[in-house]
Amino acid sequence: MTERGSLLAQPLTRPSPGRVAAFLGLFLLGALVGGAGALVQAAWFPGGLLLALTGAAGLFLGGARATGGRGGAIAPATGWMIAVVLLTASRPEGDFVFAAGIGSYLFLLGGMAVAVICATLGPVRQPGGPAVRLGK
């Protein structure tokens, strides 16, 4: 009987089409939450900021729980980050979404911190079977 070894030593397998679709959907949902949060945090300053960060945290942690791994938190966090970074750029006409204020900086830095926290708290996929236990 051959031992399978650790999870890191396993050969890479192709993800299922459903898993790819789930990650793509979470990525797009993260971009949507990032855009909505950018508008809400400026509209109602203390409450809007908390609402935007709570919504992002719920999406990141919910994605991790739904997919059963940390990738479920990383996919929407990547979409959130790309949307927020694109919204920070000003347009040639001088229009911008983020003003130079404490709320905008708290949204940017707080969203990054929430993404890291939720990716860390997300469940880790563990190999199964009796050979995983120490002493077996």
VENWOKA-V67844 format. One record per backbone hydrogen bond with DSSP energy under -1.0 kcal/mol. NH is the residue of the N-H (numbers start at 1). CO is the residue of the C=O. Records with the same first field share a line. If there is no record, write none. Layout:
# VENWOKA-V67844
NH=CO / CO
This chain:
# VENWOKA-V67844
20=16
21=17
22=18
23=19
24=20
25=21
26=22
27=23
28=24
29=25
30=26
31=27
32=28
33=29
34=30
35=31
36=32
37=33
38=34
39=35
40=36
41=37
43=39
44=40
48=44
49=45
50=46
51=47
52=48
53=49
54=50
55=51
56=52
57=53
58=54
59=55
60=56
61=57
62=58
63=59
64=60
65=61
66=62
67=63
68=64
69=64
72=69
73=70
74=70
75=71
77=73
78=74
79=75
80=76
81=77
82=78
83=79
84=80
85=81
86=82
87=83
91=95
94=91
101=99
105=101
106=102
107=103
108=104
109=105
110=106
111=107
112=108
113=109
114=110
115=111
116=112
117=113
118=114
119=115
120=116
121=117
122=118
132=129
136=133
